[in-house]
Amino acid sequence: MSEGPPLIALDKAHAPFFIGIDVGGTGIKIGLVDDRGQTLGWKRIETDVEQGPDAAVERISDAISRVIEEAGLSDAQVTSIGLATPGTMDIPAGKFLNPVNLPGWQNYPIRDRIAKATGKPVSFVNDANAAAYGEYWIGSGAEYQSMVMLTLGTGVGGGIIVRELNVEGEHSHGSELGHTIIDYNDDARLCSCGQRGHLEGYASATAVAKRASEALEAGRQSSVRGRIDAGEELTAKLLHEEAERGDELALEVILDTAMYLGVGITTFMHTIDPDAVVLGGAMTFGEHENEIGRKFLARVKEEINQRAFPTPAKETLVDFAQVGSHAGYVGAAGIARLAAKREPSSV
């Protein structure tokens, strides 16, 4: 996938215009998006967590100004801003609570600080929910009324969109699908949050590496062992590469991951009954373009077909996401667009 998103020229764009910001632990993506979700300009800046949130807000504001100018627009032509950040967060208050990926940024009122720095209304949203909305707006969910998205990476993020409603919940913890319980036994795997039995503890990239490591420690034969002994880090990417070369253990771990996802997705289907469930993030094993990705998706669907009610199993689209790593800022801009439609004079 290319570093930057496809860009459109100003004469092909449709007003009004919005800025989307996707804050991550290492990088911050900023995009200028039109009324159809098309990107006119884009930048990535370093988060530089150790410099603190005030410095980040200043750099974000500067980057926004550059993106707008380079696209040939004036600041006045941009309606509002959507801000996506990792949790935990208090969405109504517009602040971080205790973001794991942003140490030292606790209880920081980032929404209002960015609004003050830019002079624009700012809509605040969880990063996984923003990615889900981006996918719903211009990606795999664009033809549907409702969609569930799982982002597979270091953790398992989630987003639920129903008829343009972003399900964020009453306490800013809605759509935390990675923390759905799929194993209630006392010896269930630990999740990164410290609780046992959560989907993230079985189907994240971290969990995939851990399960493979445990299999090697138990004496399983695998070509993975040679690479680890040579000093490489055991990752989901390494397992993917060895599965492509025919390693049985690597493929088994990947397909077991798909099975766990199928269990979780069945629960989401029975709870929400969405039109579509899409899988995105860094750990999608090459998606449709790769044999392992195709096997991975087929195993997810197989598990769903075994567990779900027949109608949702048959009627619900289950597929990979399309927008890629830029879904976060696109979705954040889309959330700002919705807010502008509902309250055009809000600040």
SULCOR-V167801 format. One record per helix or strand of 2 or more residues. SS is the DSSP state (@ for helix, = for strand). FROM is the first residue (numbers start at 0). LEN is the number of residues. If there is no record, write none. Layout:
ss->SS from->FROM len->LEN
ss->SS from->FROM len->LEN
//
This chain:
ss->@ from->9 len->3
ss->= from->16 len->7
ss->= from->26 len->7
ss->= from->38 len->8
ss->@ from->48 len->3
ss->@ from->52 len->18
ss->@ from->74 len->3
ss->= from->77 len->8
ss->= from->88 len->2
ss->= from->94 len->2
ss->@ from->109 len->9
ss->= from->121 len->5
ss->@ from->126 len->12
ss->= from->145 len->7
ss->= from->155 len->7
ss->= from->164 len->2
ss->@ from->176 len->3
ss->@ from->199 len->4
ss->@ from->204 len->13
ss->@ from->223 len->6
ss->@ from->235 len->9
ss->@ from->247 len->25
ss->= from->275 len->5
ss->@ from->286 len->3
ss->@ from->290 len->17
ss->@ from->309 len->6
ss->= from->316 len->4
ss->@ from->323 len->19
//
